Amino acid sequence: MNAAQPNLAMQELAAGRVGAEPASHSSPVREPAPARPKAVHFGAGNIGRGLVGVTLARAGYEIVFAARNPEQIRLLREHRAYEVEYADEAGRRETVGPVGAVAIGKEKELADAIETAELITTAVGLSALPSIAKVLAKALESRLAKPVGRPLPIIACENGIRASSQLKRLVFRHLPERLREPAERQLAFPDSMVDRIVPAQKQPDPLAVRVEPFSEWIVEKGGAEPMRRIRGVRYVGDLDPWMERKLFTVNTGHCAAAYFGYLAGFRTIQEALASEPVRSKVREALRETGTMLARRHGFDAAEHEAYIEETLQRFANPALSDKISRIARSPRRKLGQGDRLVRPLLLGHELGLEMPALQEAIAAALAYRHPLDAESVELERLLRRDGLEGALSRKLGLPRTHDLVRSVCAAYDRLGR
């Protein structure tokens, strides 16, 4: 699609004609279609457009993107729709709309959009939540000063644990004292988890986004009770098992594939997963985390094995091209005690599980080198300064003499780096 010439489907969306029957002079006068509920979504990036936006549009919402890029805002306002391309054999495309856009920096416009919204969502990255919270708190003030009916749900669709709860704390920090009690009644912050692979991409159409066919959006029911149910979203009583399932399968597996693939000399995740030795190592690491998850949360073993295989197939999708350098970047953060590699190892250790394949993945992460990745350079400096045992002791939060430190050191030595 040329950005200056929207296709017919997008023109019809902008005019509100999609799904309507052809006009006829003999047809009776029809009542206008009921207004769509409105969602304001912060962040018009790939996940915002490629997962949240498409899900909300299918569920009947009009989406107003709150964004910073002036050109993106102009195009969203002009075309009132955008296209999603699916990375599958058929190359399916879907037109998403109606959409609009407001500038995050325009306080009055943003407040007006939020005034009539039934839902607010974000997909801006965890590091951007503090700045978004300040803007959101200011935009909510006029709404909170008036009596309203159903509470307004605010869902942070970020790659982090209980991001909506984090956003709530940040928003309340910026609200005037007089509005905090009304905010407790009028706002809800249900925690959620989202999952879809959206590779780095350059599209000729700046609004279009290419995504894998798989997607998952899970919302915790407790905080979501005031909101209308969104078609395509799964609601669960306790989000924690599902967050850990995703984090310790998808996130663990993705970076394990990157680090094993790097050591094997591959350039992309897809090339690495096409190699049976790499695929087998990743599969074994995920079986180990799967055993831990089944012990902690009671996941069915056969169902989880199928989830692992589905995850590996997603990574290996030949219609995608994910650079290993993108998935492997920031190894120091990914080796944090609460993150995707070390956390499942520590949880498994508490349950008496030996996890040699996961230990090898951690060793591979320690061996990752990229001169343009600041964290990789920093990690290499840490290893030189503290030695392997000292660096691992810091990363695992365990004494140098601990069995886990020694076994990961042994796995690193076996890599021959």
Secondary structure, DSSP 8 states (H G I E B T S, - for coil): -BTTB--HHHHHHHHT-TT-----TTS----------EEEEE--SHHIIIIIIHHHHHTT-EEEEEES-HHHHHHHHHHS-EEEEE-STT--EEEE-SEEEEETT-HHHHHHHHHT-SEEEE-S-GGGHHHHHHHHHHHHHHHHTS--SS-EEEEE--SSTTHHHHHHHHHHHHS-HHHHHHHHHHEE---EEEE--------SSTT-EEE-S--EEEEEHHHHTTS---TT-EEES-SHHHHHHHIIIIIHHHHHHHHHHHHTT-SBHHHHHTSHHHHHHHHHHHHHHHHHHHHHH---HHHHHHHHHHHHHHHH-TT---BHHHHH--HHHHTSTTSTTHHHHHHHHHTT---HHHHHHHHHHHT---TT-HHHHHHHHHHHHHHHHHHHHHHHTS-TTSHHHHHHHHHHHHHT-
